[in-house]
Structure formats: C-alpha cells, structure tokens
Amino acid sequence: MKDNNWWQVKNLKKHEEVVLKTKNIDDLEKSGMGDFGSYRKILKGENIQNTMLASHNDLNSKNKILFINKLLPFKNNDDLKILDAGCGVGFTSHELSKFYKNSKVTGVDISSDGIKYATQNFANIEFICQGIEPTNPPLGCYDLVFCFEFYPFTRTNSFQTHKDYLDYFLLQLKKHGRLVIHQVWENDLSISKNIDDLKKEFDEYNFETHRVPHTKIIGFFGNNFFSILVDKILRFILRKVHNKAIIIYKKEI
Ligand SMILES: C[S@@+](CC[C@H](N)C(=O)[O-])C[C@H]1O[C@@H](n2cnc3c(N)ncnc32)[C@H](O)[C@@H]1O
C-alpha cells in the first residue's frame, strides 16, 4: 500500500534514488513510474509522447497563466520576481517567463532530472534543485509565487502542513505580492479542505478563490466570464472536477 506521506521531501528523495538506480528506463513504466520516471525518460531523450510527462506536468500552461494574470494586479511587462515552486521539467516556468517578459523567473524542484532537463532547455530561467520545506531558509523575495499542483498543497489535508508552507511562502512575498496556488478543487487530500480554517488563521491576509476554466475553453471563448460559464456547464454535464486558483495577499491596513 502507498505510504500516505510519500509526498514529503524525505520520501520523494528516496523515490528519486530508486528511479536514478534503474538501469533500463523501460522498467520504470512497470513500477508505476510517476513524475520522476517521466523526467528520467525525457532527459534521456525519449520522445515526449512515450514519457507520460503530460500526466505529471502541464505542457501547455499559456491560457492558464493568461487567465490567472487577469486576477492579479500586475501587467505582463512589469519587472517582477517570480518563483515557480515545484516546477518539474520547467515548461510552466518557461511560459511564465514568456508571458511576464521583463521578469526574473526562478523554478525550484526536488527532482535532479527535472532540473537538469529544465536547465538544458530553458536558458533564460534560473533553476534550483531543492526539496522545498518550511524549515529551509527563504529562497528570495518575490512579487509572485506560483504553486501549480505542488504536493504539499495537493497530496495531504494536514492543516499544520498547509499552515507551515503558507507561512514559509507568504514571508517571501513583497508588499503587494501574491501567492497563487492552483489545483483540482474537489480533492479531499488538499488545501481546499482547510481553506476556511486557514482564512481564520491568516486573518491579516485576503484569500480569493477563482474557478479556472479548461485551457481549451479559454483558447476557444477567450479569457472572460463566458469561459467560466461554459466550463461550469460542461463540467456539470460531464461530471468532471474543476480547477481553482487560490490567491493570497496581505490586507491593506
Ligand atoms: C504534479 S507536478 C507539477 C509540475 C508543474 N508545477 C506543473 O504544474 O506542470 C509536482 C512537482 O512538484 C515537485 N515537488 C513536490 N513537492 C516538492 C517539494 N516539497 N519541493 C520541491 N519540489 C516538489 C515534484 O517533484 C513535481 O515535479
């Protein structure tokens, strides 16, 4: 049975060690390879279609970034410092750097293969290989911190874990900075379970939650209310879960 704490940094490190020791990359598939197996495969030059990378990383985050930006107080030509926490192989960090064209983007991930691939392919971005833990020293001081499907928020409903990670990231925000967490909303093992209690705990912060339509719907109908409506209707009919962005920022006094 899978350990409930597999998402913790110490366990992810052990998991990656196993993947790194696997000689034949095709064996990774048999062992339920997960993100790290996909990262290994793509780093070794495997065709992206054969890596299952799309199940673990958003390979086309352009519309999502466009949509979320409308909810933020920044323009795409502002000079910003941006952190992409849990960046995987760097596709989203790359989209962020294309959209926020005058910004400095830093992507951080625990996976050494993921960071190697990202560094080799996206030269204009700073990538750091690190397991992010609330006890670590701060990574920097940011206008925007993005956590797209970042495990500490999406693989546990531990209130203390969410509180500790929020404390860690919020302390690294500049005065008007925003922490953006993006995830499937109907996930009982995630921060959506604790959102009301966290609002009470962090009462000096605003918490906004926004539905984020499917990328194809944004692409087709544009970045507007109509996309949200169509997304709602389609997901209701098809009984599909939906994504939300949680945007957290300091209240003005
Ligand atoms: C589901 S993938 C999402 C990747 C990317 N953010 C995206 O949306 O395409 C989660 C990534 O977060 C990384 N990750 C999870 N917990 C982490 C932690 N505590 N520190 C650093 N990286 C972490 C994993 O290694 C993995 O690459």
Ligand as a Chemical Component Dictionary entry (heavy atoms), coordinates in Angstrom:
data_LIG
# 
_chem_comp.id                   LIG 
_chem_comp.type                 NON-POLYMER 
_chem_comp.pdbx_formal_charge   0 
_chem_comp.three_letter_code    LIG 
# 
loop_
_chem_comp_atom.comp_id 
_chem_comp_atom.atom_id 
_chem_comp_atom.alt_atom_id 
_chem_comp_atom.type_symbol 
_chem_comp_atom.charge 
_chem_comp_atom.model_Cartn_x 
_chem_comp_atom.model_Cartn_y 
_chem_comp_atom.model_Cartn_z 
_chem_comp_atom.pdbx_ordinal 
LIG C1  C1  C 0  2.379  17.385 -10.308 1  
LIG S1  S1  S 1  3.992  18.025 -10.630 2  
LIG C2  C2  C 0  3.574  19.667 -11.214 3  
LIG C3  C3  C 0  4.665  20.293 -12.012 4  
LIG C4  C4  C 0  4.389  21.716 -12.507 5  
LIG N1  N1  N 0  4.202  22.640 -11.419 6  
LIG C5  C5  C 0  3.215  21.748 -13.434 7  
LIG O1  O1  O 0  2.118  22.170 -12.998 8  
LIG O2  O2  O -1 3.362  21.362 -14.574 9  
LIG C6  C6  C 0  4.589  18.367 -8.995  10 
LIG C7  C7  C 0  6.053  18.747 -8.969  11 
LIG O3  O3  O 0  6.353  19.322 -7.704  12 
LIG C8  C8  C 0  7.577  18.800 -7.238  13 
LIG N2  N2  N 0  7.541  18.873 -5.773  14 
LIG C9  C9  C 0  6.579  18.382 -4.978  15 
LIG N3  N3  N 0  6.857  18.645 -3.693  16 
LIG C10 C10 C 0  8.019  19.352 -3.686  17 
LIG C11 C11 C 0  8.808  19.938 -2.675  18 
LIG N4  N4  N 0  8.462  19.886 -1.397  19 
LIG N5  N5  N 0  9.938  20.593 -3.035  20 
LIG C12 C12 C 0  10.300 20.683 -4.342  21 
LIG N6  N6  N 0  9.600  20.139 -5.346  22 
LIG C13 C13 C 0  8.465  19.487 -5.024  23 
LIG C14 C14 C 0  7.633  17.384 -7.780  24 
LIG O4  O4  O 0  8.945  16.906 -7.862  25 
LIG C15 C15 C 0  6.986  17.568 -9.147  26 
LIG O5  O5  O 0  7.947  17.876 -10.133 27 
# 
loop_
_chem_comp_bond.comp_id 
_chem_comp_bond.atom_id_1 
_chem_comp_bond.atom_id_2 
_chem_comp_bond.value_order 
_chem_comp_bond.pdbx_ordinal 
LIG C1  S1  SING 1  
LIG S1  C2  SING 2  
LIG S1  C6  SING 3  
LIG C2  C3  SING 4  
LIG C3  C4  SING 5  
LIG C4  N1  SING 6  
LIG C4  C5  SING 7  
LIG C5  O1  DOUB 8  
LIG C5  O2  SING 9  
LIG C6  C7  SING 10 
LIG C7  O3  SING 11 
LIG C7  C15 SING 12 
LIG O3  C8  SING 13 
LIG C8  N2  SING 14 
LIG C8  C14 SING 15 
LIG N2  C9  SING 16 
LIG N2  C13 SING 17 
LIG C9  N3  DOUB 18 
LIG N3  C10 SING 19 
LIG C10 C11 SING 20 
LIG C10 C13 DOUB 21 
LIG C11 N4  SING 22 
LIG C11 N5  DOUB 23 
LIG N5  C12 SING 24 
LIG C12 N6  DOUB 25 
LIG N6  C13 SING 26 
LIG C14 O4  SING 27 
LIG C14 C15 SING 28 
LIG C15 O5  SING 29 
# 
